[in-house]
Amino acid sequence: MNDYRGRFAPTPSGPLHFGSLVAALGSYLDARKAGGRWEVRIEDIDPPRCPKGASDTILRQLEAFGLHWDGPIRYQRTRNRAYAAALQQLADAGLAYPCSCSRKQWRDYPTYPGWCRDGPCDPKAPLAWRLRSDLGLRPVVWHDRLYGRQCLDPADLGDVVLKRKDALWAYQLAVVVDDADQAISDVVRGVDLLDNTPWQRQLQAALGLPEPRYLHLPLVIGDDGQKLSKQNLARPLPEDERVRPLLHQAVSALDQTPAPALATAPVEDQLAAAIAAWDPTRLTAGSTSVAPNWPAA
């Protein structure tokens, strides 16, 4: 294997759906085509949203589709010490601050106005920690392998939360710390996370961490035109013989052209063909695909 390290990092708030499959498959194919590693990280930093058994279901679903990972599973719930050290580094550099404001207080503003930047407005209230987006790297410029040159100012997006008032870690800080710790070289994920990249690049720069390459994949939508999500009760992936045609449709959703005869082939054969033929230049920026229906068990 070379220095390519990819990852799939689902939140175990429920089973995977077809959109999750497309994201996992895209990152898997990209890693395997490069001869690199593909790892799985369970982003379980929000226990109230993670029902018991959801992580195990996700891992079974990945295995049912032949998406076998390298190395041990990383669970973010075990990473409190690393996140705390990163937050302390940011605070020492004046790039993170405690905030007492509630979303209700600033609901009339497009982004959080930074009222607590010079100290909490209510020191006795529960405190979150926010990133000083106005003091970090600005603007943030990076190249996306599908969407090309990107240039955004994190200050226009507001001071993102790094640690919540309930003492749970927020996604932006945790994902940056773990991508660096796992030496992830390539982040392949859905385009709905594209606008998270400026904050993550700002954090990488502030913490002295390497910048991975990015490839943001087209979205999968439902019949209603909305992005598939667990919150929208997207249909869970099966774990039986129905995976074969679904895997074939997932490869097609990535703008690849698998042979029609592969639709009934074993997942191992489908994946071998998809890896050999993987060509991310076939992806179309801004495109979407509609999730298929599949028969009940």
C-alpha positions in Angstrom: 0.0 0.0 0.0 1.1 3.6 -0.6 0.6 6.7 1.4 -3.1 7.1 0.3 -5.4 6.8 3.3 -9.1 7.3 2.9 -12.0 6.9 5.4 -15.7 6.6 5.7 -17.0 8.3 8.9 -20.7 7.7 9.5 -22.7 9.0 12.5 -24.5 6.1 14.1 -27.8 7.9 14.5 -29.4 5.1 12.4 -28.8 2.6 9.6 -27.1 3.6 6.4 -29.3 4.6 3.5 -28.6 4.7 -0.3 -27.0 8.1 -0.1 -24.6 6.8 2.6 -23.8 3.8 0.4 -22.8 6.1 -2.5 -20.6 8.2 -0.2 -19.0 5.1 1.3 -18.5 3.5 -2.1 -17.0 6.6 -3.7 -14.4 6.8 -0.9 -13.8 3.0 -1.1 -13.3 2.9 -4.8 -11.0 6.0 -4.7 -8.8 4.4 -2.1 -8.6 0.9 -3.7 -7.9 2.3 -7.1 -4.9 4.2 -5.6 -3.7 1.0 -3.8 -4.3 2.8 -0.5 -5.9 2.1 2.8 -9.6 2.6 3.5 -10.6 3.0 7.2 -13.9 3.3 9.0 -14.4 5.8 11.8 -17.7 5.9 13.9 -18.4 9.5 14.7 -20.3 8.8 17.9 -19.6 12.0 19.8 -23.3 12.7 20.3 -24.6 9.8 22.4 -28.2 11.0 22.7 -28.5 10.8 18.9 -26.8 7.3 18.7 -29.2 4.5 19.6 -27.8 1.3 20.9 -26.8 -1.1 18.2 -26.7 1.5 15.4 -22.9 1.2 15.0 -23.1 -2.6 14.7 -25.8 -2.3 12.1 -23.7 0.1 10.0 -20.7 -2.2 10.1 -22.9 -5.2 9.0 -24.3 -3.1 6.1 -20.9 -2.2 4.9 -19.8 -5.9 5.0 -23.0 -6.9 3.2 -22.0 -4.6 0.3 -18.4 -6.0 0.3 -16.9 -2.7 1.7 -14.3 -4.2 4.0 -12.0 -1.8 5.8 -8.4 -1.8 6.9 -7.3 -1.8 10.5 -9.4 -1.4 13.6 -12.5 0.7 13.8 -12.0 4.2 15.3 -14.7 5.3 17.8 -14.8 9.0 18.5 -16.3 8.5 21.9 -12.8 7.4 23.1 -11.1 10.5 21.9 -12.0 13.1 24.6 -8.4 13.7 25.6 -7.2 14.5 22.1 -10.1 16.9 21.5 -9.5 18.6 24.8 -5.8 19.1 24.0 -6.7 20.7 20.6 -9.3 23.0 22.1 -6.7 24.1 24.7 -4.2 24.8 22.0 -6.8 27.0 20.2 -7.7 28.8 23.4 -4.1 29.5 24.2 -3.7 31.0 20.8 -6.7 33.2 21.2 -8.6 31.4 18.5 -11.3 29.8 20.7 -13.6 31.4 23.3 -16.4 30.4 25.7 -19.9 31.5 24.7 -23.1 31.7 26.7 -25.4 32.8 23.9 -28.3 30.6 22.8 -29.5 30.1 19.3 -32.7 31.8 20.3 -30.8 35.0 21.2 -29.3 35.4 17.8 -32.0 33.9 15.6 -32.5 37.2 13.8 -28.9 37.1 12.5 -27.7 34.9 9.6 -24.7 33.8 11.6 -23.6 34.1 15.3 -22.6 37.8 15.8 -19.7 37.0 18.1 -21.1 38.7 21.1 -19.0 36.7 23.5 -15.6 37.2 21.8 -14.4 39.5 24.6 -15.9 37.3 27.4 -19.1 35.5 28.0 -22.2 37.7 28.1 -23.5 35.6 31.0 -20.6 33.9 32.7 -23.0 32.0 35.0 -24.8 30.3 32.1 -23.7 27.0 30.5 -20.8 27.7 28.1 -20.0 26.4 24.7 -16.7 27.0 22.9 -16.5 28.7 19.5 -13.8 29.3 16.9 -12.7 32.8 16.3 -13.2 32.6 12.5 -12.2 36.3 12.1 -8.7 35.6 13.4 -7.8 32.4 11.7 -6.7 31.7 8.2 -8.5 34.0 5.8 -9.6 33.5 3.1 -9.4 29.7 2.8 -8.4 28.5 -0.6 -8.3 24.9 -1.6 -8.7 22.7 -4.6 -11.6 20.2 -4.8 -11.0 17.3 -7.2 -14.4 17.7 -8.7 -15.5 21.3 -8.0 -12.1 22.9 -8.6 -10.7 26.0 -6.9 -12.6 27.1 -3.9 -12.2 30.4 -2.0 -14.3 31.2 1.0 -13.9 33.4 4.1 -14.8 31.5 7.3 -15.7 34.8 8.9 -18.7 35.0 6.5 -19.9 31.7 7.9 -19.6 32.7 11.6 -17.9 31.4 14.7 -18.6 27.6 14.6 -19.1 25.7 17.8 -16.2 23.4 18.8 -17.6 22.1 22.1 -21.3 22.3 23.0 -22.9 23.6 26.2 -23.7 20.0 27.3 -19.9 19.3 27.2 -20.2 17.1 24.0 -17.6 17.7 21.3 -18.8 19.2 18.0 -18.2 17.7 14.6 -15.8 20.3 13.2 -13.1 19.9 15.8 -13.4 16.2 16.1 -13.2 15.5 12.4 -10.1 17.6 12.0 -8.2 16.1 15.0 -9.0 12.5 13.9 -8.3 13.0 10.2 -4.8 14.2 11.2 -4.3 11.5 13.8 -5.2 8.8 11.3 -3.0 10.4 8.6 -6.0 10.7 6.3 -4.6 11.9 2.9 -7.9 12.0 1.0 -11.4 13.0 2.2 -14.1 11.8 -0.2 -17.6 12.7 0.9 -20.9 14.2 -0.2 -21.1 17.8 -1.5 -23.4 18.7 1.3 -20.2 18.9 3.4 -18.4 21.2 1.0 -19.2 24.3 3.0 -17.7 22.7 6.1 -14.3 22.7 4.6 -13.4 26.4 5.3 -13.8 25.9 9.0 -11.9 22.6 8.9 -9.0 24.1 6.9 -8.9 27.0 9.3 -8.6 24.6 12.2 -6.0 22.6 10.4 -3.9 25.7 9.9 -4.4 26.8 13.5 -3.4 23.4 14.9 -0.5 22.9 12.5 -2.1 19.9 10.9 -1.7 18.7 7.3 -4.4 19.4 4.7 -5.9 16.3 3.0 -7.1 16.3 -0.6 -10.8 16.7 -1.0 -13.3 15.2 -3.4 -17.0 16.1 -2.8 -19.4 13.7 -4.5 -22.8 14.5 -6.0 -25.8 14.1 -3.8 -28.5 11.4 -3.8 -32.0 12.7 -3.4 -35.4 11.2 -2.7 -38.6 11.2 -4.7 -39.4 14.5 -2.9 -36.3 16.2 -4.3 -34.7 16.4 -0.8 -31.3 15.0 0.2 -31.6 11.6 1.6 -31.0 11.6 5.3 -31.7 9.7 8.5 -33.7 12.7 9.7 -35.9 12.4 6.7 -36.4 8.7 7.5 -34.5 7.5 4.4 -35.0 3.8 3.8 -32.3 1.6 5.5 -30.1 -0.5 3.2 -30.8 -4.2 3.1 -28.3 -6.9 4.1 -29.5 -9.8 1.9 -29.5 -10.7 -1.8 -31.0 -7.3 -2.6 -27.5 -5.7 -2.2 -26.4 -6.8 -5.7 -28.7 -4.6 -7.8 -28.3 -1.8 -5.3 -24.5 -1.9 -5.4 -24.8 -1.8 -9.2 -27.0 1.3 -9.0 -24.7 3.0 -6.5 -21.8 2.6 -8.9 -24.0 4.2 -11.6 -24.9 7.0 -9.3 -21.2 7.9 -9.2 -21.3 8.5 -12.9 -19.5 5.3 -13.7 -20.7 2.8 -16.3 -20.8 -0.7 -15.0 -21.8 -3.5 -17.4 -25.5 -4.3 -17.1 -24.7 -8.0 -16.5 -22.9 -7.0 -13.3 -26.2 -6.1 -11.7 -26.8 -9.7 -10.5 -23.1 -10.6 -10.0 -21.6 -11.2 -6.5 -20.6 -8.0 -4.7 -16.9 -9.1 -4.9 -17.1 -9.2 -8.7 -18.9 -5.9 -8.9 -16.4 -4.2 -6.7 -13.4 -5.6 -8.6 -14.8 -4.3 -11.9 -15.7 -0.9 -10.3 -12.2 -0.5 -8.8 -10.5 -1.3 -12.1 -12.8 1.1 -14.0 -12.9 3.9 -11.3 -12.5 7.3 -12.9 -13.4 10.3 -10.8 -13.2 12.6 -13.8 -16.5 11.1 -15.0 -18.2 12.7 -12.0 -20.3 15.8 -12.8 -20.3 18.7 -10.5 -23.7 19.8 -9.3 -25.4 16.6 -10.5 -27.8 14.6 -8.4 -29.3 11.1 -8.7 -32.6 9.8 -7.3 -32.4 6.9 -4.9 -33.8 3.7 -6.3 -36.6 1.7 -4.8 -36.1 -2.0 -4.0 -38.5 -4.8 -3.1 -39.4 -5.6 0.4 -37.7 -8.7 1.9 
